[in-house]
């Protein structure tokens, strides 16, 4: 059972009296226009560029992380910085693995631009087609929105808040449901590793002193839209004797930062273990490579009028060679960490630094970021024989299978497909299997473990 903390009830009742609350089970990435104030095409292209070639982009930086020590060092220094490559890889993994439905809803608040005197009832699509008529704020969940835009997939757990004074309502539909009370609200909040036999208490109350100017009646306030909203502060498992436990484990955010390290570390281990192989039907290999090269040219020329500047950009945005990356991390950089971590990390740094760089048992297979397909090998085959290919790959690395019939529809570049890989999945694929990302190192291939197959809609590659 999920219950609201008693001290929240009066403020929650007041919030529902003042605010329209809706749950959206398919929030299109195109609705990001209310937050970014630009065309969706511009928003998406800029975000793709940042994911690939920005200061923390995959193409420019990934080879640095072929060294496990550098991965650990980066985590120790940057922790919860959402701009890092680690966070980018993790948010893609998280959204795909949860089918775009995360445990905690993304929060969105809306307000008419300029104010209205008469009440209006609008379709959700209106926010995209007439975005300049509305102001919107996305919080919590801005990182998830960015992931949704990059993947081009709708978020499936979003709460929309509109202050009643704004004279704006959204039509209910198969994807929009009005939320009238906290019982309905809590159905969309799932504790981490929830046990159906246990009871959980949800607390949305915040002290004014902690977030000055961002709290009203104990709840978080979107000041731009003048709207109160539910932002989860803590989740606690209720003991059998009905007293409240201080256990904070059920809140999904508690383990989020360390989860980013685990996800990214395993991503890198698989990526650098063996050269990526791309399979397509016999006679279509050249067509596929030409298409990926064309897509790369289209994206880069939008941001770099002179394509020759791309290598300079990557050099500037990348860091030192992977073998010396650890030298950039010095205990002086640990000052930004919470006090409770400083002693531990300083000790760990000294211990590992004495051992110099502990390289893996074999040299990592680096990504060729000057090649349109990153140095991957395109292999032509008459029929798909996944198990045989995995075996030929010695149950290591990554295989990408691309159906010849969709080559002309692909609008992505090669490096974007790498973001689909998940170390926890056996296969990541579109529903019709036009695209398949095979994790050759998954236990399923050598044991009786069930395959973990994740799906992503074809809108990922068609844009």
N, C-alpha and C positions, 0 to 999 in steps of 0.2 A: 504493500500500500504506500502511496505517496501523499504526504500531508504537508500543509503549510504551517510554518512555525507560528505559534499563537500570537506572538508580539507583532507579526506582520498583518494580521487579519484586518484590522481597522484601516490601515493605510491601503491595503489591497482593495477593500471595498470602495474606498474613496476613488482609487484609480479607475475602477470600472465605471463608477458614476460619471467621471469626467472624460473618459477616453473610450473610443471604439478600438477594440482589439480583435485582430483577425489572424487566423493561421493559414499559411499558404504552403501547399504541398508541391508546388512547381513554380518557383520564382525564377523566371528567365534571366539569364545573364544580361540580356539587352536592357533590363530595367536598371542596370547600373548607371544609366544616363542621369538618373535623379541625384546621384551622389557626385559623379565626376564632371557633370555639366559640359559634356562634349558629345559628339556622335559616337555611336557604339563602335563603328569601324575604327575610329581614331583611338578610342579607349583600348580596344582589343589589340590593335597593332602595337601600340606603345607598351602594353603589358607583355606581349609576346617578345618584344625587343628586350625588355628588362629581364625576362626569364632566360633569355638566350645570350645577349651580348652586353647587358648592363654591368655595373660594378660588381654585382654578385651573380652574374649570368652563368649558365651552365657551360656554354661553349668556351668562354674566356677563362674559366676558373677550374673546371672539373679535374684537370690533370693534377693540380696541387693536392687534391684529396685522395690520390692513389696511395698516399702514405698515411697509415693509420694514426701516427702521432700527430700529424697536422690536423686530422679530423678531430681528435681529442682536444688539441690546443685551441682550435677555432671554437669548439663548444664551450670550453672553459672561459674564453674571453668574451664571446658574443652572446652566449646564453639565449635569451629570449628575443633577440633582434629579428623581427619578421622579414627584414630585407635580405638576409643571408641565403645562400644557395641551399643550405641545410633545411631551412624553413620552406623554401619553394618546393623542394623535392618531397618534403613531408606533407605539405598541404595537398599536393596532387595525390599522393598515396592515401592519405586519410579520406579524401572525398571519394575516390574510386572504390576504396575498400568498404565504405559505408553506403555505397550507391547514392552518394550526394545527400544522405540524410544523417547528419551528425547528432550526437546525444543531446546537445543543447541548441536551441533555436538561434538562428541569426536574428538580430533585432533591427527593425527598420521603422523610422517614424516619418510622417509626411505632413506637409503644410502647403496650402495653396499659395502661389506666388502673388503677393499683393493683397490677399484676403478677399473673401466673398461675403456678400450680404445674404444670398439665398443658398439654401442647402442643395448640394449636388450629389448624385449617385453615379459613380463611374465604373467602367470595366477596368480590370488590372492593366490591360494593354494600353489604356489611355495614358498611363504614366510614361510609356515609351514614345508613343506617337505625338504627344503634346508635352514633352518633358519640361519645357521652359515655363509651363504654367504651375510647376510644383517645385518645392524644396524638399529634399530628402536627406536623411542621415542614416548611415549603416553602422550600428554598434550595439552590442558586441557582434563580431563576425566579419570585420572588414577583410581580414586575411582569407577567410572562406569565400567571400565575394570575389576577391582577386583570383583565387583558384578556380572558381566557377567560370569567370570570364576567360581565363587561359584555356581551360578544358572545353569551354563552350557547351557546358551542361547546366541544367537548372538545379538550383538548390531545393531540397525537398523538406526542409524544416525551417520555416521562416515565420516570425511573428511581426505583424504590421500594426503600428500604433498611430492613431489620429485623434488629436484633441477635439472633443465635440464642438468646442467653440469655433473651430475652423470650417464648419458647415460642409464637411466632406465625408462621404461614405463610399465603400467599395461593394460592388454587387457580389453577392455570394454565388458560388458556382461549384463545379466538381473539384476545384483546386483551392477555393477560398471559403473558409468557414468562420463565422463570427464566434468569438470566445466571450462567454458571458460571466464566467466565474473561475475561481482558482482550481476547482476540480477539473474543469475542462482544460485549463492551462497546463496543469501538471502532467497530463497525458502525453505531452510533447517534450517532457524533460526525463531523460533516462539516466539513472545513476551508473557510474562506471562499474562494470562487472556486476550488474544488478542480480540479486537473488530474489526470485518472486516470493519466497517465503518470508522475506524480511520487510520491515517497514522503514521508510526513509522520510526524514524531515528536511524540507527545503526552506532556506532563509534568503530573502531578497533584500533585507534591510541593510542600509549603509549609514555610517555616521557622517554627519555634515563636515566634521573637522577633517576627515580623510580626503574628501573630494569637494573642496569648497566651491560653491557656485554650481555644482553638478548634481546636487541632491535636493529633492523636495519631498516633504512628508516621509523621509527615510528611503525613498526610491530614487534610482538614477534618473537624471533629467537630460534630455536632448535640448540644449538651450536654443539652438537655431530654429527648431520647430516648436519650442515651448511645450514639449510633450514628455510626460513621465512614462517610464517603461519598466518592465521587469528584467533586471539583470541579476543572475544568480550569484549570490555571495558565497554560500556554502551548502553542502548536503551532508547530513549526518545520519548514520544508521542508528535506529532506535533499539536500545537493549531490550531483552526479554522482560526485565522488570519495569519497563516503560520509562526509565530515566534516560536522559539524553547522553549519548557518548560523545567524547571530543574527537572521535575518529573522523578524519577529513577525506579519507580515501575515495568515497564515492563520487566526488566532484571531478569530472573529466579533465578539468584544467590543471589539477594537481600534478599529474604525470606528463602533461603535454610537452614541457621543455625537454625532459629526458627522453620522451618518445621520439622527439625530432632527431636526437643523436642516434638512437637505436635504428630508426628507419634509414637515415642517411648512411650510417656506417655499413649496414647490410646492402644497401643500394650500391655503394662503392665497391664493396668486396666482390659482388657479382659482376659489375661492369668492367672492372680491371682484371678479372680472372682469366678472361679469354676474349679474343676478337669477336665482336658481334657479327652474326651472320644473318643475311636477309635472303629469304627464299621467295621466288615468284616462278610463274610458269615458264617453261622453255620458250625462248624467243622474245621474252618481254623484259629481260634484264636491262638492256640499253634504254628502252623506253622509260623504265622506272627511274633509272639514274638521271636521265635527261629531265624528267619531270621534277625530281627533287632539287636538281641544280637550278632549274627555272624558278621554282618557288623561293629558293634562297636568294636569287638575284632580285626577284620582285620585292622581297622584304628588305634586303639591305640597301637597295637603291632608294627606297623611300626615306631612309634615315641617313644614308651616306651617298651623296650625289656622285662621288668618286669611289667606285668599288675597291680601288687599290688601298683605300684608307682603312679597310676592314682589319687587316692584319695589325696595323698600328694601334687601332682601337683595342683589339684583343690583348696586345702586349701591354698597353697602358692599364687595362682593367684587370689583368691577371696579376698574380703575386709571384714570388720567387719559385725556383725549381723545386719540384716535390721533395727532393732529397735534402734540401736545406730549409724547407718551410718552417720547421720547428724553431729555427733561430729568430724568427720574427716574434715569437711569443716569449715574453720576459715577465717575471713576477711583478714588475711595476705596473703591467697592464691589468693585474688582478684587482686593482683598487676599485674598479667599478662593480665588483662582486659583493654580495651581502657578506657581512663580517663572518658569519658562521661557515662560509665556504673558503675564505681566504687562506687560513692556516692549512687546510687540507690540500687545496690546489697548489699552494706554494711548495709544500712538502712533495707532492706528486711530481711537480715540475722538476725539482732538484733530483729526485730519484731517477726519473726517466732520462733527464738530460745527461746524467753520468753514463748512461748506456748508449749515448749518441742516438742516431736514428735506427730504430729497430725495423729494418726492412723485412718484407715478407719473404717466405722461402724461395720465391721466384720473382723475377722482375715483373712489375705490373705491365699489362698491355695498355698503353696509353691511347687516348683519343687523338686522332689527327684533326685538329680543329681548322686546318686549312683545306681539308677535303670536304666536298659537299655531303658525303656520307660518312664522315668521321673516321675513315680508314676501315669501315666495315666491308665485308665481302658479300657481293651479290651472287647468289647461286641459283641457277635455273633448274627446275625439276618438272617432270611430267605430272606427278601426283603428290599429294601431301601425305607424308609418312612421318608424323611428328615423333613417335616413339623411337623410330630408327635414327632420326636426326639427333635427338637428345642423346641416344647411346653413342653415336659417332662423335658427339661433342664431349664425351667422357663425363656426362652429367655435370657439366660446368657451363657457366656463362649464359648468354642471352641469344635467343633466336627470334627474328621478326619474320612473319609470313604475311605477304601482301598479295591479295587476289588480283590477277591481271585485269579483271573487268572494272576495277575501280581506280586504276592508276590515273586516268584523266580527271577524276573527281578530287584527287588529293590536293589540298591547298597548304599542307604543312611542310616544314623542312624536316630532314632526317632527325636532327637533334631533339625535336619536340616529341618524337615517338619514345625517346628514352625516358621522358617524364612519366610514361604510362607504366613503367616497370615497377613491380612490387615484390620484394623478397618473400612476403608471406603468401603470395599467390602462385598457383601452378601455371595458370594461363590468364592473361588479360585480353579480352577480345570484344569485338562488336557482336551484336546479337546474331547477325548472319555470317559471322566468322570471316568477313572480308579482310579484317586486320586481326592478327593474333601475335601477342608478345609472349614467348615461351620462356619460363624460368627453368632452365635445365638443371639447376641445382636443387630444386624442390624435392622434398623427401618422397613425394608421391611416385616418382619415377623409379625408385629403388626399394620401396616398401609397399605395404597394402594400405597406406594412408589414403583417404579419400582426396581427390583433387579439389583444390580451392580455386574455382573459376570465377573471375570477376568480369563484369561487362561494362562497356562504355558505348554510348550511342555514336552512330556514324557522324553525327554533327561535329564530333571532335576533328575529323580530318577534312570534312567538307567546308567547315567554317560558314 
